[in-house]
Amino acid sequence: MEIDHDFDIENFNASSRCMKCARQLFPDAKQQEIWATYAFKQWQDHGTPPEVSRNKRNPHWAKSLEIWEKRKKTKLRFY
């Protein structure tokens, strides 16, 4: 593991916000990482916050997240 000595708390907080929004949009970790990278670049280059990018991507993200969370909790039992 390599330690970054140029640690910047602002960039860390910005990337955390991007990952939070990515987790709300995608169940798959790989998709989350790709989208978070995209959102971070959009925020740095164009000033578009990740929440705005998330809402553009899926305006009904809260409902989708609720459905996904319910599916995750459901356990199927076969008799």
N, C-alpha and C positions, 0 to 999 in steps of 0.2 A: 504494500500500500504506500503510495507516494503522498507526502504531505505538501500541500500548496502553501507556501510561505506568504503569498500575496493574497491572503484571505480577505475578502471584502464582504462585510455583513449586509450591505445593501444588495449586492448580487445574490447572496444566499437567500435573503428574504424575497426577492423578486422571483427566483427560481422555485421557491417554496409555494408562492402563490400560483405559479404556472402549474406545478405538480398537483396542487389541490384541485384546480379546475379540471385538469386532465383526469384525475381519479373520479370526478363527478361525471365525466363524459364516457369513459371507456373502462370496461372491466379487465381488459388485458394489459399487463404491465408493459409490453413492447409498444403497444399503441399509445399508452400513456406517455411513455418517454418520447416518442416521435412527436406527438402533439404538443407536449410541454416545450420541447425544443423550438418547434414552430412558433408557439405563442410567445416564448421569450424573445425570439428574433423580431417578431412583429412589434412587441412592446419596445424593444431597444431601437429599432429602425424607424417605426412609424408612430410610436407613442400610444399604440392601442393596448389598453390593459387586458390581461388574460380573461377577466370576467366578460368583457365585451366580445372578445374572440369566441369564448364559450357560448355566449348567447347567440352569436351569429351562426355558429356551427349547429346548435340545437336549441331553439327557443324554448322547448319544453323539457329541458334537461332535468329539472327537479322531479317531474313525473317519471321520466325514464329511470332516474336513480332510485326512486322509491320502488318501482317495479323490480329493478335488478336486486335491490336489497331483500325484498320479499322472496324472490326466487332463490337467493343464496341461502336463506334460512329454512326453506322448505326441504324436508327430508322425505324421500320416498321409501316406503316399506312394502316389500313384496312378501306375501304369505304363501 
